[in-house]
């Protein structure tokens, strides 16, 4: 890992990234164009609806750029490589598959609320993941990326997942860093599902207690495609994520799932856009949080049903367990319905303590208060994790949650 201490992120710094990695001209030009966009796009002021619940005044903007971090470990079995699957770190993909990467890197805009940070990542990334699944290929195992940051500084990794027509894949990305290290993690992800593709994508965030996580995702759902995303936010000091799901193909389906488990003084703020732009599309969202100590979670979700679309179906649900009198939650669902012919468009939001009846019922069967609370919170999150339908992801996410909510007897014994 190399840290460029004190380097101001400017046009010269962006050019130095290309020099360091001996990048081709097309990538140098792409970085420069995105840096110009970042300069021309003002960062949030805090007055925007999506940003008024997150204070950016202490964001470590002067953090030194981490050129070689995070380390991204991923492995591809030979049979999948023979079938044309590409799965490697993004810098290696640029060298080994330049024409393929060039078709997808930096070609899309992210969620509007995060436009400045989206441009920064496209200009200054030094690490990331590239996954490409060709037409008709069905990946029958869970692919996993392990990301690790071991020093203080700023890093802007990019993940690109491209799944072509009638292909299938499941990907779990994990990122972690130690407590005490001041980090600005500006990771973004692009997920593109072609016609009839089936994609399951999970992101497990385990950053340390001094990390600022300012990230964004853009999900493109093609005709008759099905995309399920799960974001599990457990670590960090501050997390602000913008998730944009574009339902652009007729008959597409998306599930937008989220888990927030926060304690101490953590702040987690999520804003989502479910953009139903084609007929017969379905997009459902389920976000659940468990908040301890003085933690606070905010959720601002927009469902936009475009004019002229027909027979769309969408729902937002955000539920929050407040496990301390000082914890707080602020769920804000918003619906913008610009079409008349819809099947469903609704929302639901709750915030409150565990139902005393549930606690009494569990304790009446021999559990003490803490064990009963752990069981209820775990069951609460199981409802989300089960919907992604992958045992590897379920095991990893629930195992990571044990550090926050406490381990079950079986997990403790293991």
Secondary structure, DSSP 8 states (H G I E B T S, - for coil): --EETT---SHHHHHHHHHHHT--HHHHHHHHHHHHHHHHS----S-STTTTTS--TT--TT--EETT-SEEE----HHHHHTT-EEEEHHHHHHH-HHHHHHHTT-S---GGGHHHHHHHHHH---EEEEEE-TT-EEEEEEEEEEEE-SSEEE--EEEEEE-TT-EEEEEEEEEE-TT--EEE--EEEEEE-TT-EEEEEEEEE--TTEEEEEEEEEEE-TT-EEEEEEEE---SEEEEEEEEEE-STT-EEEEEEEEEE-TT-EEEEEEEEEE-STT-EEEEEEEEEE-TT-EEEEEEEEEE-TT--SEEEEEEEEEEE-STT-EEEEEEEEEE--S-EEEEEEEEEEE---HHHHHHHHTTT--HHHHHHHHHHHHHHHHHGGG--HHHHHHHHHHHHHHH---HHHHH-
